[in-house]
């Protein structure tokens, strides 16, 4: 034996007086890291959920308004319960959006007071005014159907002019990849939000769950993501069960107006066909 300690053994038997020093340095580092985290916490991803087609059924609408948290309600004008449910939602601290029927490439009759592609400007503006009168307290407007109209430049310009006058935002349901919603809103300085997910194109628990998880993935990626659902029994049952779990999963529900005060627009969505 040469009496030379192997390298591995020399590392193993370091003098013990270094251990308290290393421990103290580690304690200082941990304290600094904790302080930094307290000073600049990262904001949780925000989830915007909009329940469309409110107004026909009072019982379904009332159940939808009862969903927990910051939920947005897109109310159809000129429906039997539009005004009543809009007032109810606002009383609960929720946000109301005018869900404006617009001409579709698929459905011949999108709803009462529909905006069509061949309306003269005067009639177009009057239809909008009548719709706003029937849904009090709107913070913005979204398109109900509208795969035909949202792809037309002139009526979309008329729409944005009216929203700018009223200081309202636009939510593009994106029922066609040809929509001019975002660029037209941008050109008029109208705050706007793009739908990224449809929760219930297929009304089964598995399908809704899959889309809900996709919504959360998009929120993690972009910081905020928006989804549209409807007052179907399957959708409401799912949301009643899962919305209360969002906070513990690290997400925060948000109203449309809240996210639009913090960012100019949400990243472009993936199109899901619905007209």
Order of alpha helices (4+ residues) and beta strands (2+ residues): alpha-alpha-beta-alpha-beta-alpha-beta-alpha-beta-alpha-beta-alpha-beta-beta-alpha-beta-alpha-beta-alpha
